[in-house]
C-alpha cells in the first residue's frame, strides 16, 4: 500500500500546472501572468524623436523564463490566447522584435523585460515596455558645406563587418542605418569641390555606440579655411573635429 501511495503522490506532483486547468480548478501552487505589452519607438538625439520604426505590441515576441521553465511565443497575441498556468515563483518576462546582430536600414531591434512573482491561485500583471535597443547612425550636411562641396559620398564601416553607403544631397538627415549597441563605427568619405577636384576626409571613429540613440555626423564648412565634422552622441555630448585643407580649388 505504501508503494502505491508514494507513486500516486509523485504522479500528482509531476503534473504541475496544466494549461487546460480552469481558473476555478487551478492547483494550489499555480498562478497566471496577464501581459500588458507596450512599444516605444522614440530614440534619443538632441531631443526625443521618432526613430522611423513604428511597431505594434502585437508584433512583439515573448519569452518567459523561471525555475525549470523557459518558453517562447512568436506573438503576444498567441500568448494571450493560451495564458499558461505557472508554478509559483519568480519569472522574467521579455518582449523582443528583430535581431540584435543585424545591421542596416530598417533593422530596429526592440527589447524590454520585467521581473514578476507568480503567486498561488492569483493573476499577476506584467507591464513590459519594449524600446529600441540598438543604435542609429545618420549623416547630415550643412548649407555652408553644400556651398563648397557637392557629390559627397560617405562609407560607414562597423566593427561587426558591416559596410553602408551614404550619399546625402541636402541638409536633411540621411536615411538612418541601425548598428549594434556597444560597438564601434568608422565613417570615411570624400566630396567634389566647386573647382572640380575631390577632397578625401579623414576617417571619423565613434566608440562605443549607445543603445536607443541616434548618432549624427554633421559636416560643415564654417569658413573658407577649413571644414569640420561634428559627431553628436546624445543630448549631452558631442565632438567637433577640424578637417583642415584649402577650400579654394585653385590654392
C-alpha positions, 0 to 999 in steps of 0.5 A: 500500500505504501508503494502505491501511495508514494507513486500516486503522490509523485504522479500528482506532483509531476503534473504541475500546472496544466494549461487546460486547468480552469481558473476555478480548478487551478492547483494550489501552487499555480498562478497566471501572468496577464501581459500588458505589452507596450512599444516605444519607438522614440530614440534619443538625439538632441531631443526625443524623436521618432526613430522611423520604426513604428511597431505594434505590441502585437508584433512583439515576441515573448519569452518567459523564463523561471525555475525549470521553465523557459518558453517562447511565443512568436506573438503576444497575441498567441500568448494571450490566447493560451495564458499558461498556468505557472508554478509559483515563483519568480519569472522574467518576462521579455518582449523582443522584435528583430535581431540584435546582430543585424545591421542596416536600414530598417533593422530596429531591434526592440527589447524590454523585460520585467521581473514578476512573482507568480503567486498561488491561485492569483493573476499577476500583471506584467507591464513590459515596455519594449524600446529600441535597443540598438543604435542609429547612425545618420549623416547630415550636411550643412548649407555652408558645406553644400556651398563648397562641396557637392557629390559627397559620398560617405562609407560607414564601416562597423566593427561587426563587418558591416559596410553602408553607403551614404550619399546625402544631397541636402541638409536633411538627415540621411536615411538612418542605418541601425548598428549594434549597441556597444560597438564601434563605427568608422565613417570615411568619405570624400566630396567634389569641390566647386573647382572640380577636384575631390577632397578625401576626409579623414576617417571619423571613429565613434566608440562605443555606440549607445543603445536607443540613440541616434548618432549624427555626423554633421559636416560643415564648412564654417569658413573658407579655411577649413571644414569640420565634422561634428559627431553628436552622441546624445543630448549631452555630448558631442565632438567637433573635429577640424578637417583642415585643407584649402577650400579654394580649388585653385590654392 
